[in-house]
Amino acid sequence: MKRITHWIAGQAWTGEAERRGDVYDPATGRVTGQVDFAGVAEVDEAVSAASGAFDAWRHTSLAKRSSTLFAFRELVNARRDELASIIVSEHGKVHSDALGEIARGLEVVEFACGIPHLLKGGFTEQASTGMDVFSIRQPLGPVAIISPFNFPAMVPMWYFPIAIASGNTVVVKPSEKDPSAAAFLAELWKEAGLPDGVFNIVHGDKVAVDRLLQHPDVKAISFVGSTPIARYVYENGTKHGKRVQALGGAKNHMLVLPDADLGLAADAAVSAGFGSAGERCMAISVLVAVDPVGDELVAKIKDRMATLKVGPGCNGDSAMGPLVTGGHRDKVTSYLDAGLADGAELAVDGREHVIASHDADGQETADGFWLGPTLFDHVKPGMSVYDDEIFGPVLSVVRVTSYEEGLQLINGNPYGNGTAIFTNDGGAARRFQNEVEVGMVGINVPIPVPVAYYSFGGWKDSLFGDTHAYGAEGVHFFTRGKVVTQRWKDPSHGGIDLGFPKNE
């Protein structure tokens, strides 16, 4: 059976773990490996490796750091199919979705390759007589990244390329549900020439997380996960003097106005609601239909849902795969009975959806963690299917009578991660982008994940801390500013050098 273990100081950990966790193939329900769980000693070993590597790495030239990032980018791109297959085997998403995840992560790697430009400071000559003032940004030290199961490659890649390019060293704590993607990336970093200790991995659960939050040498924490855990990470990390960015949960609404192209809106709702089996913080989980279009829109969505092929992610024709674990599947399924009990209409019951019986290798899927796409209609606030972040393939339709009522509904929700409006009215769209209290807004775009040179993050209970992921805000999070004021009495003179100037 495959063993997944920690990566410390440039190599796989060789110790004996006191605790381990099972890793499953979600499509078949079979245990395919075991992952070592870190205790305090293993976390301390990883942080020590990161601390030991920091001084040399922070003094490595920007040119050298950038070239290492370029080499890593080329390796990930060349082996993206292999990485995607690893994600499929442990997360369950379909192969094309896994490739998309890797592509979005690579965008951040490519952004970080421009670190010589991103770390340029400001300069003011002759601020006072004979005096110049300039600003610089310097790395923090060892930083920790605690990432979720739903994007085992992309979410860590939101953070570690910028952290490493800026001169920090990193300890990643991936989800114990699908840990192999991070281990694969560690090997690519090694091949790219990254010095030992700059990139480290510890696997595990709350024990590892708590030690990272408490360790005095960890200078910053980046986290993505549910809102209760994001709040916990933020409160405990800051209590121990760390810089923290903790991205929490979501309940993303898509507002459809009567003038919208309903075919386009239905396509978008199905794609955004059921892609990756709804296990993404930018999924559309609530469709807000401004009547009189509700009935027609629901009918179009149902027609499209019926054509979705649900099966193992390794099958080339599958559109949606299983959920990540049996426990999570059971939790999501429990909302179907809860929604009915609360008075919502179960327009499409995902438990009745046809599931492919075998994967590409002929393995039976009867024991896989399956739930087909599910649609609730006539949902209202106060119902658990509306209030809770379900994190599965469950789309709820809420009927409203006006734009104003829909906007009030969205702004009244405690989450503020992403939202979208579908309309052909430019004035209404412009008004919505101005009035909606959500961090990321799509206009006729259902999943408005920003490109890498902007930043990702929500408002309200979807973000703890004031700094978003990647982009310019990511660079600022992983560096701290310093302002230098200088005066020299006499100009200095250097020797003569007729050689061509080089970046060294």
CORUR-V914630 format. One record per pair of residues at least 12 apart in sequence whose C-alpha atoms are under 8 Angstrom apart, sorted by the first residue. I is the first residue (numbers start at 1). J is the second residue. D is the distance in whole Angstrom. If there is no record, write none. Layout:
{{I | J | D} {I | J | D}}
//
This chain:
{{1 | 32 | 6} {1 | 33 | 5} {1 | 34 | 7} {2 | 32 | 7} {2 | 33 | 4} {2 | 34 | 6} {3 | 33 | 6} {3 | 34 | 5} {3 | 35 | 6} {3 | 36 | 8} {4 | 33 | 7} {4 | 34 | 6} {4 | 35 | 5} {4 | 36 | 6} {4 | 179 | 7} {4 | 180 | 7} {4 | 183 | 8} {5 | 35 | 6} {5 | 36 | 5} {5 | 37 | 8} {5 | 183 | 8} {5 | 202 | 8} {5 | 203 | 7} {6 | 36 | 7} {6 | 38 | 8} {6 | 183 | 8} {6 | 200 | 8} {6 | 201 | 5} {6 | 202 | 5} {6 | 203 | 6} {7 | 46 | 8} {7 | 183 | 7} {7 | 186 | 7} {7 | 200 | 5} {7 | 201 | 5} {7 | 202 | 7} {8 | 45 | 7} {8 | 46 | 5} {8 | 49 | 7} {8 | 197 | 7} {8 | 199 | 8} {8 | 200 | 5} {8 | 201 | 6} {8 | 202 | 8} {9 | 46 | 7} {9 | 49 | 5} {9 | 50 | 7} {9 | 196 | 5} {9 | 197 | 4} {9 | 198 | 7} {9 | 199 | 8} {9 | 200 | 7} {10 | 190 | 7} {10 | 195 | 7} {10 | 196 | 4} {10 | 197 | 6} {10 | 199 | 7} {10 | 200 | 7} {11 | 196 | 8} {17 | 36 | 6} {17 | 37 | 7} {17 | 38 | 7} {18 | 37 | 8} {19 | 36 | 6} {19 | 37 | 5} {19 | 38 | 8} {20 | 34 | 6} {20 | 35 | 5} {20 | 36 | 5} {20 | 37 | 5} {21 | 34 | 5} {21 | 35 | 5} {21 | 36 | 7} {21 | 37 | 7} {21 | 176 | 7} {22 | 34 | 5} {22 | 35 | 6} {22 | 177 | 8} {23 | 35 | 7} {23 | 90 | 7} {23 | 176 | 8} {23 | 177 | 6} {23 | 178 | 7} {24 | 90 | 6} {24 | 177 | 8} {24 | 325 | 7} {25 | 89 | 5} {25 | 90 | 5} {25 | 91 | 7} {25 | 92 | 7} {25 | 368 | 8} {26 | 89 | 7} {26 | 90 | 7} {26 | 91 | 7} {26 | 92 | 5} {26 | 322 | 6} {26 | 323 | 7} {26 | 324 | 6} {26 | 325 | 6} {26 | 326 | 8} {26 | 368 | 5} {26 | 369 | 6} {27 | 92 | 6} {27 | 311 | 8} {27 | 312 | 5} {27 | 313 | 8} {27 | 321 | 7} {27 | 322 | 6} {27 | 359 | 8} {27 | 365 | 6} {27 | 367 | 8} {27 | 368 | 4} {27 | 369 | 6} {27 | 370 | 8} {28 | 363 | 7} {28 | 364 | 6} {28 | 365 | 4} {28 | 366 | 7} {28 | 367 | 5} {28 | 368 | 4} {28 | 369 | 7} {29 | 326 | 8} {29 | 365 | 7} {29 | 367 | 5} {29 | 368 | 4} {29 | 369 | 6} {30 | 367 | 8} {30 | 368 | 8} {35 | 176 | 7} {35 | 179 | 7} {35 | 203 | 7} {35 | 204 | 8} {36 | 203 | 6} {36 | 204 | 7} {37 | 202 | 8} {37 | 203 | 5} {37 | 204 | 4} {37 | 205 | 7} {37 | 208 | 8} {38 | 202 | 6} {38 | 203 | 6} {38 | 204 | 5} {38 | 205 | 8} {38 | 207 | 7} {38 | 208 | 6} {39 | 204 | 8} {39 | 207 | 6} {39 | 208 | 6} {40 | 207 | 7} {40 | 208 | 7} {40 | 211 | 6} {42 | 202 | 7} {43 | 202 | 6} {43 | 208 | 6} {43 | 211 | 7} {43 | 212 | 7} {44 | 215 | 8} {46 | 171 | 7} {46 | 197 | 8} {46 | 200 | 6} {46 | 201 | 7} {46 | 202 | 7} {47 | 142 | 7} {47 | 171 | 7} {47 | 217 | 7} {47 | 218 | 7} {49 | 197 | 5} {49 | 198 | 8} {49 | 200 | 8} {50 | 142 | 6} {50 | 169 | 5} {50 | 170 | 6} {50 | 171 | 7} {50 | 197 | 5} {50 | 198 | 6} {50 | 199 | 7} {50 | 200 | 7} {51 | 141 | 7} {51 | 142 | 6} {51 | 169 | 7} {51 | 197 | 8} {51 | 217 | 7} {52 | 197 | 7} {53 | 169 | 7} {53 | 195 | 8} {53 | 196 | 7} {53 | 197 | 5} {53 | 198 | 6} {54 | 141 | 6} {54 | 142 | 7} {54 | 167 | 8} {54 | 168 | 6} {54 | 169 | 6} {54 | 198 | 7} {57 | 167 | 6} {57 | 168 | 7} {57 | 169 | 8} {57 | 195 | 8} {57 | 198 | 7} {58 | 139 | 7} {58 | 166 | 8} {58 | 167 | 4} {58 | 168 | 6} {59 | 167 | 8} {60 | 167 | 8} {61 | 504 | 7} {62 | 115 | 7} {62 | 116 | 6} {62 | 165 | 8} {63 | 116 | 7} {63 | 503 | 6} {63 | 504 | 7} {64 | 504 | 8} {65 | 165 | 6} {65 | 167 | 8} {66 | 112 | 8} {66 | 113 | 5} {66 | 114 | 7} {66 | 115 | 7} {66 | 116 | 8} {66 | 165 | 7} {67 | 113 | 8} {68 | 192 | 6} {68 | 193 | 6} {68 | 194 | 6} {69 | 109 | 7} {69 | 110 | 8} {69 | 112 | 7} {69 | 113 | 6} {69 | 161 | 7} {69 | 165 | 7} {69 | 192 | 8} {70 | 110 | 8} {70 | 113 | 6} {71 | 192 | 5} {71 | 193 | 8} {72 | 188 | 6} {72 | 189 | 6} {72 | 191 | 8} {72 | 192 | 5} {73 | 106 | 7} {73 | 109 | 6} {73 | 110 | 7} {75 | 188 | 6} {75 | 192 | 7} {76 | 106 | 8} {76 | 185 | 8} {76 | 188 | 7} {77 | 106 | 8} {80 | 99 | 7} {80 | 102 | 7} {81 | 99 | 7} {83 | 181 | 7} {83 | 184 | 7} {84 | 98 | 5} {84 | 99 | 6} {84 | 102 | 7} {85 | 98 | 8} {85 | 314 | 7} {86 | 180 | 7} {86 | 181 | 6} {87 | 152 | 7} {87 | 153 | 8} {87 | 178 | 7} {87 | 180 | 8} {87 | 181 | 6} {88 | 313 | 6} {88 | 314 | 7} {89 | 313 | 8} {89 | 314 | 8} {90 | 177 | 7} {90 | 178 | 5} {90 | 179 | 8} {90 | 180 | 8} {90 | 324 | 7} {91 | 149 | 7} {91 | 150 | 7} {91 | 177 | 8} {91 | 178 | 6} {91 | 323 | 8} {91 | 324 | 5} {92 | 312 | 7} {92 | 313 | 6} {92 | 321 | 6} {92 | 322 | 6} {92 | 323 | 7} {92 | 324 | 6} {93 | 276 | 5} {93 | 277 | 7} {93 | 312 | 8} {93 | 313 | 5} {93 | 320 | 7} {93 | 321 | 5} {93 | 322 | 7} {94 | 276 | 7} {94 | 312 | 7} {94 | 313 | 3} {94 | 314 | 6} {94 | 315 | 8} {94 | 316 | 8} {94 | 318 | 7} {94 | 319 | 7} {94 | 320 | 6} {94 | 321 | 6} {95 | 313 | 6} {95 | 314 | 6} {95 | 316 | 7} {97 | 275 | 8} {97 | 276 | 7} {101 | 151 | 7} {101 | 153 | 7} {101 | 154 | 6} {102 | 153 | 6} {102 | 154 | 6} {104 | 154 | 7} {105 | 153 | 7} {105 | 154 | 4} {105 | 155 | 7} {105 | 157 | 5} {105 | 158 | 6} {106 | 154 | 8} {106 | 157 | 7} {107 | 451 | 8} {107 | 452 | 6} {108 | 157 | 7} {108 | 158 | 6} {108 | 161 | 7} {108 | 162 | 8} {108 | 452 | 5} {108 | 453 | 8} {108 | 470 | 7} {108 | 471 | 8} {109 | 157 | 7} {109 | 161 | 5} {109 | 162 | 7} {111 | 452 | 6} {111 | 453 | 7} {111 | 471 | 8} {112 | 161 | 6} {112 | 162 | 5} {112 | 165 | 6} {113 | 165 | 7} {115 | 162 | 8} {115 | 165 | 6} {115 | 166 | 7} {118 | 472 | 8} {118 | 475 | 7} {119 | 136 | 8} {119 | 137 | 6} {119 | 166 | 8} {119 | 475 | 8} {120 | 136 | 7} {120 | 137 | 8} {121 | 134 | 7} {121 | 135 | 5} {121 | 136 | 5} {121 | 137 | 7} {122 | 134 | 5} {122 | 135 | 5} {122 | 136 | 7} {123 | 135 | 7} {130 | 487 | 6} {130 | 488 | 7} {130 | 489 | 8} {131 | 485 | 7} {131 | 486 | 6} {131 | 487 | 5} {131 | 488 | 8} {132 | 485 | 6} {132 | 486 | 5} {132 | 487 | 6} {133 | 483 | 7} {133 | 484 | 6} {133 | 485 | 4} {133 | 486 | 6} {134 | 483 | 6} {134 | 484 | 5} {134 | 485 | 7} {135 | 481 | 7} {135 | 482 | 6} {135 | 483 | 4} {135 | 484 | 6} {136 | 481 | 6} {136 | 482 | 5} {136 | 483 | 6} {136 | 484 | 8} {137 | 479 | 6} {137 | 480 | 5} {137 | 481 | 4} {137 | 482 | 6} {138 | 166 | 7} {138 | 167 | 8} {138 | 479 | 5} {138 | 480 | 5} {138 | 481 | 6} {138 | 482 | 8} {139 | 166 | 6} {139 | 167 | 5} {139 | 168 | 5} {139 | 478 | 6} {139 | 479 | 4} {139 | 480 | 6} {140 | 168 | 6} {140 | 219 | 6} {140 | 220 | 8} {140 | 478 | 6} {140 | 479 | 6} {140 | 480 | 7} {141 | 167 | 8} {141 | 168 | 5} {141 | 169 | 6} {141 | 217 | 8} {141 | 218 | 7} {141 | 219 | 6} {142 | 168 | 6} {142 | 169 | 5} {142 | 170 | 6} {142 | 171 | 7} {142 | 217 | 7} {142 | 218 | 5} {142 | 219 | 6} {142 | 220 | 8} {143 | 163 | 8} {143 | 168 | 7} {143 | 169 | 6} {143 | 170 | 5} {143 | 171 | 6} {143 | 218 | 5} {143 | 219 | 5} {143 | 220 | 5} {143 | 221 | 6} {144 | 170 | 6} {144 | 171 | 5} {144 | 172 | 6} {144 | 173 | 7} {144 | 212 | 7} {144 | 218 | 7} {144 | 219 | 8} {144 | 220 | 6} {144 | 221 | 5} {144 | 222 | 6} {145 | 159 | 7} {145 | 160 | 8} {145 | 170 | 7} {145 | 171 | 6} {145 | 172 | 5} {145 | 173 | 6} {145 | 174 | 8} {145 | 221 | 6} {145 | 222 | 5} {145 | 223 | 6} {146 | 172 | 6} {146 | 173 | 5} {146 | 174 | 6} {146 | 175 | 8} {146 | 209 | 8} {146 | 221 | 7} {146 | 222 | 6} {146 | 223 | 5} {146 | 224 | 7} {147 | 172 | 8} {147 | 173 | 6} {147 | 174 | 5} {147 | 175 | 6} {147 | 223 | 6} {147 | 224 | 5} {147 | 225 | 7} {148 | 174 | 7} {148 | 175 | 5} {148 | 224 | 6} {148 | 225 | 6} {149 | 174 | 7} {149 | 175 | 5} {149 | 176 | 8} {149 | 177 | 6} {149 | 178 | 6} {150 | 279 | 6} {150 | 280 | 6} {151 | 280 | 8} {152 | 174 | 7} {152 | 175 | 7} {152 | 178 | 7} {152 | 179 | 7} {152 | 181 | 6} {152 | 182 | 7} {153 | 181 | 6} {153 | 182 | 7} {155 | 224 | 8} {156 | 172 | 8} {156 | 174 | 8} {158 | 469 | 7} {158 | 470 | 6} {159 | 222 | 7} {159 | 469 | 7} {159 | 470 | 6} {159 | 474 | 7} {162 | 470 | 7} {162 | 474 | 7} {162 | 475 | 6} {162 | 478 | 7} {163 | 475 | 8} {163 | 478 | 6} {164 | 198 | 7} {166 | 475 | 7} {166 | 478 | 7} {166 | 479 | 7} {168 | 198 | 8} {168 | 478 | 7} {169 | 197 | 7} {169 | 198 | 4} {169 | 199 | 6} {170 | 198 | 6} {170 | 199 | 5} {170 | 200 | 6} {171 | 199 | 6} {171 | 200 | 5} {171 | 201 | 5} {171 | 202 | 7} {172 | 199 | 8} {172 | 200 | 6} {172 | 201 | 5} {172 | 202 | 6} {173 | 201 | 6} {173 | 202 | 5} {173 | 203 | 6} {173 | 204 | 7} {173 | 208 | 8} {173 | 209 | 7} {174 | 201 | 8} {174 | 202 | 8} {174 | 203 | 6} {174 | 204 | 8} {175 | 203 | 7} {175 | 204 | 8} {175 | 205 | 8} {176 | 203 | 6} {176 | 204 | 6} {176 | 205 | 7} {177 | 324 | 8} {177 | 325 | 8} {179 | 203 | 7} {182 | 201 | 8} {183 | 201 | 7} {186 | 199 | 7} {186 | 200 | 7} {186 | 201 | 8} {213 | 233 | 7} {213 | 236 | 6} {213 | 237 | 5} {213 | 240 | 7} {213 | 242 | 8} {214 | 236 | 8} {214 | 237 | 7} {214 | 240 | 6} {216 | 240 | 8} {218 | 242 | 7} {219 | 241 | 8} {219 | 242 | 5} {219 | 243 | 7} {220 | 242 | 5} {220 | 243 | 4} {220 | 244 | 6} {220 | 478 | 8} {221 | 237 | 7} {221 | 242 | 7} {221 | 243 | 6} {221 | 244 | 5} {221 | 245 | 6} {221 | 246 | 8} {222 | 244 | 6} {222 | 245 | 5} {222 | 246 | 6} {223 | 244 | 8} {223 | 245 | 6} {223 | 246 | 5} {223 | 247 | 6} {224 | 246 | 6} {224 | 247 | 5} {224 | 248 | 6} {225 | 246 | 8} {225 | 247 | 6} {225 | 248 | 5} {225 | 249 | 6} {226 | 247 | 8} {226 | 248 | 5} {226 | 249 | 5} {227 | 247 | 7} {227 | 248 | 4} {227 | 249 | 5} {227 | 461 | 7} {227 | 462 | 6} {228 | 248 | 8} {229 | 248 | 8} {230 | 246 | 5} {230 | 247 | 6} {230 | 248 | 5} {230 | 463 | 8} {230 | 464 | 7} {231 | 246 | 7} {231 | 248 | 8} {231 | 464 | 6} {233 | 246 | 7} {234 | 246 | 6} {234 | 464 | 6} {234 | 465 | 7} {243 | 477 | 8} {244 | 464 | 8} {244 | 465 | 6} {245 | 463 | 8} {245 | 464 | 6} {245 | 465 | 5} {245 | 466 | 7} {245 | 467 | 6} {245 | 468 | 7} {245 | 469 | 8} {246 | 463 | 6} {246 | 464 | 5} {246 | 465 | 6} {247 | 457 | 7} {247 | 458 | 8} {247 | 462 | 6} {247 | 463 | 5} {247 | 464 | 6} {248 | 461 | 7} {248 | 462 | 4} {248 | 463 | 6} {248 | 464 | 7} {249 | 281 | 6} {249 | 389 | 7} {249 | 415 | 7} {249 | 417 | 8} {249 | 461 | 7} {249 | 462 | 5} {250 | 281 | 6} {250 | 282 | 7} {250 | 389 | 6} {250 | 415 | 5} {250 | 416 | 7} {250 | 417 | 6} {250 | 418 | 7} {250 | 462 | 6} {251 | 281 | 8} {251 | 284 | 7} {251 | 285 | 6} {251 | 286 | 7} {251 | 387 | 8} {251 | 388 | 8} {251 | 389 | 6} {251 | 413 | 8} {251 | 415 | 6} {251 | 416 | 8} {251 | 417 | 7} {251 | 418 | 8} {252 | 282 | 7} {252 | 283 | 7} {252 | 284 | 5} {252 | 285 | 6} {252 | 286 | 6} {252 | 415 | 8} {252 | 416 | 8} {252 | 417 | 7} {252 | 418 | 5} {252 | 419 | 5} {253 | 284 | 6} {253 | 285 | 6} {253 | 286 | 5} {253 | 287 | 6} {253 | 288 | 7} {253 | 410 | 7} {253 | 418 | 7} {253 | 419 | 5} {253 | 420 | 7} {254 | 269 | 8} {254 | 284 | 7} {254 | 286 | 6} {254 | 287 | 5} {254 | 288 | 6} {254 | 419 | 6} {254 | 420 | 5} {254 | 421 | 6} {254 | 422 | 7} {254 | 446 | 7} {255 | 287 | 6} {255 | 288 | 5} {255 | 289 | 6} {255 | 290 | 8} {255 | 406 | 7} {255 | 419 | 8} {255 | 420 | 6} {255 | 421 | 5} {255 | 422 | 6} {256 | 287 | 7} {256 | 288 | 6} {256 | 289 | 5} {256 | 290 | 6} {256 | 421 | 6} {256 | 422 | 5} {256 | 423 | 7} {257 | 289 | 7} {257 | 290 | 5} {257 | 293 | 8} {257 | 403 | 7} {257 | 421 | 8} {257 | 422 | 6} {257 | 423 | 6} {258 | 290 | 6} {258 | 291 | 7} {258 | 292 | 7} {258 | 293 | 6} {258 | 423 | 8} {259 | 423 | 6} {259 | 424 | 6} {259 | 425 | 7} {260 | 422 | 6} {260 | 423 | 4} {260 | 424 | 6} {261 | 422 | 8} {261 | 423 | 7} {261 | 424 | 7} {262 | 296 | 8} {262 | 297 | 6} {262 | 300 | 8} {263 | 297 | 8} {263 | 300 | 7} {265 | 297 | 8} {265 | 422 | 6} {265 | 444 | 8} {266 | 297 | 6} {266 | 298 | 8} {266 | 300 | 6} {266 | 301 | 5} {266 | 304 | 8} {267 | 301 | 7} {267 | 304 | 7} {268 | 445 | 8} {268 | 446 | 6} {269 | 284 | 7} {269 | 287 | 7} {269 | 301 | 7} {269 | 446 | 7} {270 | 301 | 7} {270 | 304 | 7} {270 | 305 | 7} {272 | 284 | 5} {272 | 446 | 6} {272 | 447 | 6} {273 | 285 | 6} {273 | 393 | 6} {273 | 394 | 7} {273 | 395 | 6} {274 | 320 | 7} {274 | 373 | 6} {274 | 392 | 8} {274 | 393 | 5} {274 | 394 | 7} {274 | 395 | 8} {275 | 319 | 8} {275 | 320 | 6} {275 | 393 | 8} {276 | 320 | 6} {276 | 321 | 7} {277 | 320 | 6} {277 | 321 | 6} {277 | 322 | 7} {277 | 323 | 6} {277 | 373 | 8} {277 | 392 | 6} {277 | 393 | 5} {278 | 391 | 6} {278 | 392 | 4} {278 | 393 | 4} {278 | 394 | 7} {279 | 323 | 8} {279 | 391 | 5} {279 | 392 | 5} {279 | 393 | 7} {280 | 391 | 7} {281 | 391 | 8} {281 | 417 | 8} {282 | 417 | 7} {282 | 418 | 6} {282 | 447 | 6} {282 | 448 | 8} {282 | 449 | 7} {283 | 447 | 7} {284 | 395 | 7} {284 | 419 | 8} {284 | 446 | 7} {284 | 447 | 7} {285 | 394 | 7} {285 | 395 | 5} {285 | 396 | 6} {286 | 386 | 7} {286 | 395 | 6} {286 | 396 | 5} {286 | 397 | 6} {286 | 398 | 7} {287 | 395 | 7} {287 | 396 | 6} {287 | 397 | 5} {287 | 398 | 6} {288 | 397 | 6} {288 | 398 | 5} {288 | 399 | 6} {288 | 400 | 7} {288 | 406 | 7} {289 | 397 | 7} {289 | 398 | 6} {289 | 399 | 5} {289 | 400 | 6} {290 | 399 | 6} {290 | 400 | 5} {290 | 401 | 5} {290 | 402 | 6} {290 | 403 | 7} {290 | 406 | 7} {291 | 399 | 7} {291 | 400 | 6} {291 | 401 | 5} {291 | 402 | 7} {292 | 401 | 8} {294 | 399 | 7} {298 | 377 | 8} {298 | 397 | 8} {302 | 347 | 8} {302 | 348 | 7} {302 | 375 | 8} {305 | 373 | 7} {308 | 320 | 7} {309 | 354 | 8} {309 | 355 | 8} {309 | 356 | 8} {310 | 322 | 8} {310 | 353 | 8} {310 | 354 | 7} {310 | 355 | 5} {310 | 356 | 6} {310 | 372 | 7} {311 | 355 | 6} {311 | 356 | 5} {311 | 357 | 8} {311 | 358 | 8} {311 | 359 | 7} {312 | 356 | 7} {312 | 358 | 8} {312 | 359 | 5} {312 | 360 | 8} {312 | 365 | 8} {314 | 359 | 7} {314 | 360 | 6} {315 | 359 | 6} {315 | 360 | 5} {321 | 370 | 8} {322 | 368 | 7} {322 | 369 | 5} {322 | 370 | 5} {322 | 371 | 7} {323 | 369 | 5} {323 | 370 | 6} {323 | 371 | 7} {323 | 392 | 7} {324 | 369 | 7} {325 | 369 | 6} {326 | 368 | 8} {326 | 369 | 5} {329 | 369 | 6} {329 | 370 | 7} {329 | 371 | 7} {329 | 392 | 8} {332 | 390 | 6} {332 | 391 | 7} {332 | 392 | 6} {333 | 371 | 7} {335 | 384 | 7} {335 | 385 | 6} {335 | 390 | 8} {336 | 349 | 8} {336 | 385 | 8} {338 | 384 | 7} {338 | 385 | 7} {339 | 376 | 8} {339 | 383 | 7} {339 | 384 | 7} {339 | 385 | 6} {342 | 383 | 6} {342 | 384 | 8} {343 | 379 | 8} {344 | 376 | 6} {344 | 377 | 6} {344 | 378 | 6} {344 | 379 | 5} {344 | 380 | 8} {345 | 376 | 6} {345 | 377 | 5} {345 | 378 | 6} {345 | 379 | 7} {346 | 374 | 8} {346 | 375 | 6} {346 | 376 | 5} {346 | 377 | 6} {347 | 374 | 8} {347 | 375 | 5} {347 | 376 | 5} {347 | 377 | 6} {348 | 373 | 8} {348 | 374 | 5} {348 | 375 | 5} {348 | 376 | 7} {349 | 372 | 8} {349 | 373 | 7} {349 | 374 | 5} {349 | 375 | 7} {350 | 371 | 6} {350 | 372 | 4} {350 | 373 | 5} {350 | 374 | 5} {350 | 375 | 8} {351 | 371 | 6} {351 | 372 | 6} {352 | 372 | 7} {353 | 371 | 8} {353 | 372 | 5} {353 | 373 | 7} {354 | 372 | 8} {355 | 370 | 8} {355 | 372 | 8} {371 | 393 | 7} {372 | 393 | 7} {373 | 393 | 5} {373 | 394 | 6} {374 | 393 | 6} {374 | 394 | 5} {374 | 395 | 6} {375 | 394 | 6} {375 | 395 | 5} {375 | 396 | 6} {375 | 397 | 8} {376 | 394 | 7} {376 | 395 | 6} {376 | 396 | 5} {376 | 397 | 6} {377 | 396 | 6} {377 | 397 | 5} {377 | 398 | 7} {378 | 396 | 8} {378 | 397 | 6} {378 | 398 | 5} {378 | 399 | 6} {379 | 396 | 6} {379 | 397 | 6} {379 | 398 | 5} {379 | 399 | 8} {380 | 398 | 6} {407 | 432 | 8} {407 | 435 | 8} {407 | 436 | 7} {410 | 436 | 7} {410 | 437 | 8} {411 | 436 | 6} {411 | 437 | 5} {411 | 438 | 8} {414 | 460 | 6} {414 | 461 | 6} {415 | 438 | 8} {415 | 459 | 7} {415 | 460 | 6} {415 | 461 | 5} {415 | 462 | 5} {416 | 437 | 7} {416 | 438 | 4} {416 | 439 | 6} {416 | 458 | 5} {416 | 459 | 5} {416 | 460 | 5} {416 | 461 | 7} {416 | 462 | 6} {417 | 438 | 6} {417 | 439 | 6} {417 | 440 | 6} {417 | 457 | 6} {417 | 458 | 4} {417 | 459 | 6} {417 | 460 | 8} {417 | 462 | 5} {417 | 463 | 8} {418 | 438 | 6} {418 | 439 | 6} {418 | 440 | 5} {418 | 441 | 6} {418 | 442 | 8} {418 | 447 | 7} {418 | 448 | 7} {418 | 458 | 7} {419 | 438 | 7} {419 | 440 | 6} {419 | 441 | 5} {419 | 442 | 6} {419 | 446 | 7} {419 | 447 | 8} {419 | 448 | 8} {420 | 441 | 6} {420 | 442 | 4} {420 | 443 | 6} {420 | 444 | 7} {420 | 445 | 6} {420 | 446 | 6} {420 | 447 | 7} {420 | 448 | 8} {421 | 442 | 6} {421 | 443 | 5} {421 | 444 | 6} {421 | 445 | 8} {421 | 446 | 8} {422 | 443 | 6} {422 | 444 | 5} {422 | 445 | 8} {423 | 443 | 8} {423 | 444 | 7} {429 | 443 | 7} {437 | 459 | 7} {438 | 458 | 6} {438 | 459 | 6} {438 | 460 | 8} {439 | 457 | 6} {439 | 458 | 4} {439 | 459 | 5} {440 | 456 | 8} {440 | 457 | 7} {440 | 458 | 6} {452 | 470 | 6} {452 | 471 | 6} {453 | 470 | 7} {453 | 471 | 4} {453 | 472 | 7} {454 | 470 | 7} {454 | 471 | 5} {454 | 472 | 7} {455 | 468 | 6} {455 | 469 | 5} {455 | 470 | 5} {455 | 471 | 5} {455 | 472 | 7} {455 | 473 | 6} {455 | 474 | 7} {456 | 468 | 5} {456 | 469 | 5} {456 | 470 | 7} {456 | 471 | 8} {457 | 469 | 6}}
//
